[in-house]
Amino acid sequence: MTRRHLAWAIVAFFHLVLVVCGAASVTLSGRNLALGILAQYSDISGADTQYGFFAPSVASQCRLTLTLRDAERREWSDTLVADPAAGFGWRTSSAIDAIPRLPENLRRALAGSWAAVMFGRHPQAVEVVVDAQIELLPTMAEWDAGARPKWESLYTSTFVRKAGSGDAGDRR
């Protein structure tokens, strides 16, 4: 086995360990820098998934709505990823699903990067409203009583393109 193969085998082993920890509901907290980095990697890669598809409570999913406006106040929406089933779409979904667990400063930074993507894609846009939402799922008893899933906003921020530049600023 070459050194390169050995290195990839070690990386795969640690990823598998993180998947097992996620399935066993072992929480990696930020006790130190290394655990904090492993926890972030596990969250972004999806290795922390608990695989509770048939459990009494199923994890809620998150979604992102991006509303753009031009100088004439015309409004339209766009999505970050054209094909959510592609590899990049899965990674983006993991980042969106991490929103409830992120501190405020990381939410703002992530939302700002998404707004920057929209400003780059739509040069006529002067404003982007980023709204991260979570789907609130009813329990089976609530479902039987007529309750249905509903979306609730977790984080909303408006970003405005600075006049005369390609930069965007955060307006809260």
Secondary structure by P-SEA (a helix, b strand, c coil): ccaaaaaaaaaaaaaaaaaaaaaaccccccccaaaaaaaaaaaaacccccccccccccbbbbbbbbbbbcccccccccccccccccaaaaaaaaaaaacccccaaaaaaaaaaaaaaaaaacccccbbbbbbbbbbbbcaaaaaabbbbbbbbcbbbbbbccccccbbbbcc
